Amino acid sequence: MTERSASDRLIVALDFDTADQADALVDSLGDTVGFYKVGWQLFIGAGWPFVRSLLARGKRVFLDLKIGDIDNTVRAALNNIPDEFTGRLELLTLQGNEATVRAAKAGRHGEKPALLMVTLLSSMDGTDLIDGGVDGQPSLDTSDLVRLRALRALEAGCEGLIASGQSVRELREAFADRAFLIVTPGIRLQGEALDEHKRSLTPYQAILDGSDYLVVGRPIAGAAHPQESATTIVSEIERALQERTAGP
């Protein structure tokens, strides 16, 4: 397997309402960024035509739709991905259980997109898990819940996980004998506002902990100079990769 470069590991989130807004950011980033995330906010308005336009520009696409429903619906949804995109989408998110993974794999045409299970949204932490607990305490802490969801997804054949915060290192250590992708959202440079992300990492720490790809939205999209911000993040990724390679 070819080693991914630092720039290949950066995924910029196109969290916009319109294709024109998204295109403006893609234009401003030029060749600095080659991988983009399209989530529900943009997909609902711009849909497959925008995905087609990204691919036509030579960009890689992460479709972040967090698909989760009854088995038959999940299978049908994957089967309904238009033929022209078969094998051309890189990543797709799921949100569910083992059955969700199996249904998605049954409906998928070929081996792409790689399926990623959302373990716990980066906007959630232990305080959000209290419902259903005893005496005001969560029934599972964050780490336990993430590991359980990860184990079930991986055993069902999921190719990767969405994980943030301390979960990245914990998952790499817990499943060191398995090969799987970790994609990490909620990335912020040191000192930046976390916004709604309760479990965040810097680009350097996320890669050092074992992330394969980093999803970055507002720190680039909202920057005065998006290309400079992207370059700074790629530099942090490179620094972490060099340290990882060097070892202890």
Salt bridges, closest charged atoms under 4 A:
GLU3 OE2 - ARG9 NH2 2.78
ASP15 OD1 - LYS37 NZ 3.46
ASP23 OD1 - ARG57 NH1 3.44
ASP27 OD1 - ARG57 NH2 2.38
ASP64 OD2 - LYS37 NZ 3.25
ASP64 OD2 - LYS66 NZ 2.90
GLU84 OE2 - ARG52 NH2 2.79
GLU90 OE1 - ARG60 NH2 3.64
GLU90 OE2 - LYS112 NZ 3.26
GLU98 OE2 - ARG152 NE 3.97
ASP128 OD2 - LYS198 NZ 3.06
ASP144 OD1 - ARG147 NH2 2.78
GLU155 OE2 - ARG178 NH2 3.47
GLU159 OE2 - ARG108 NH2 3.03
ASP195 OD2 - ARG188 NH2 2.79
ASP195 OD2 - ARG218 NE 3.85
GLU196 OE1 - ARG218 NH2 2.64
ASP209 OD1 - ARG169 NH2 2.60
ASP212 OD1 - ARG4 NH1 3.28
ASP212 OD2 - ARG172 NH2 2.58
